[in-house]
Amino acid sequence: MNNVDPSSIPAASFAGLDLLSSAVILSDDRQLIRHVNPAAENLFGISQRAWLGLSLSQLLGPSKVLAAALDNALKNNWSYTGHNVEVTRAEQPAMHLDCTVTPIESAGARLLLELRPIDHQLRAAREEREAVQQQATRELIRNLAHEIKNPLGGIRGSAQLLERELSNPSLREYTQVIISESDRLQGLMQRLLSSHRTMQPAQVNIHEILERVRKLIHAEFASVRVQRDYDTSLPDLTGDREQLIQAILNIARNAAQAMQGEGEIVFRTRAARKVTLAKKRYPLALELQVIDNGPGIPEAIRDKIFYPLVSGREGGSGLGLTLTQSFVQQHHGTIEVESRPARTCFRILMPLTGGQPEKSKTQ
């Protein structure tokens, strides 16, 4: 077994591991790497081609806990499960992982390591809780909007009838205020309800959508620079063109307003492979980043920026990002934000394979 060339092991032998969302590494009895699945490539920022045949210690760093676990697994066939194991590599930030080491006998491999970042698990649990809470909040807001729309129509109609009976122009000014404010509230209610309209999916090009948003931003904020960093090799996306335009426009417009019409926005697109979205595994996804160099999102509202009626701007309705999140979720995607002064980044992930998750290759 010591003479096995890692490149001679058929890739198909470990193809099933590539479907897993957790990072998996296989090594031989000398602890030389035989296989790295895509999740492990993403976790460590490595490519399988570069690491085949290298030592596990080079990848995992000087962890005494893992070194002892690997030795025991090889010598005694003992499995190991560790929680919050620290892995440090040169010039890389420390990672805290849950780790399982399992002795195996398969196609030249003797050890199977499964690694799960603790922060990823916590984030997934948090996202699941937030999704449930936000869905309940949206349903509440939607029901309230329906209840408010009907009385508003009555108030507006009564104000119009009253205006016809008034001969004093100064009194008509009051009825005009009632009518205009009723119209404003009806517009607000319509925006609350618009996220529930039926999608109209079609094949769309994300860069055409971004170019449309870029033109709209330039028309409204002439001094804002919109930079493009596109991966033009990306395939088309199955989605609702109008929803996607509105979703991205809401983010970009918020950024322009926060920068008071002076600053820079970057639209960046990339391909993301082997991505888990809403507990489903997709082979290929779009990663869209909208980055601005504005003042950042106030810390007090950063964790609830997607909640309805939460706004960091005086006079803002607090609905734009709520609608954006709803539209992204309807496209089976996720959205998250990182913000600090001079850099706010909204990151959207959406599947690029017609919304079809991978199927397990079981016989």
Secondary structure, 3 states (H helix, E strand, C coil): CCCCCHHHCCHHHHHHHHHCCCEEEEECCCCEEEEECHHHHHHHCCCHHHHCCCEHHHHHCCCHHHHHHHHHHHHHCCCEEEEEEEECCCCCCCEEEEEEEEEEEECCEEEEEEEEEHHHHHHHHHHHHHHHHHHHHHHHHHHHHHHHHHHHHHHHHHHHHHHHHCCCHHHHHHHHHHHHHHHHHHHHHHHHHHCCCCCCCEEECHHHHHHHHHHHHHHHCCCEEEEEECCCCCCCEEECHHHHHHHHHHHHHHHHHHCCCCEEEEEEEEEEEEEEECCEEEEEEEEEEEEECCCCCCHHHHHHCCCCCCCCCCCCCCCHHHHHHHHHHHCCCEEEEEEECCEEEEEEEEECCCCCCCCCCCC
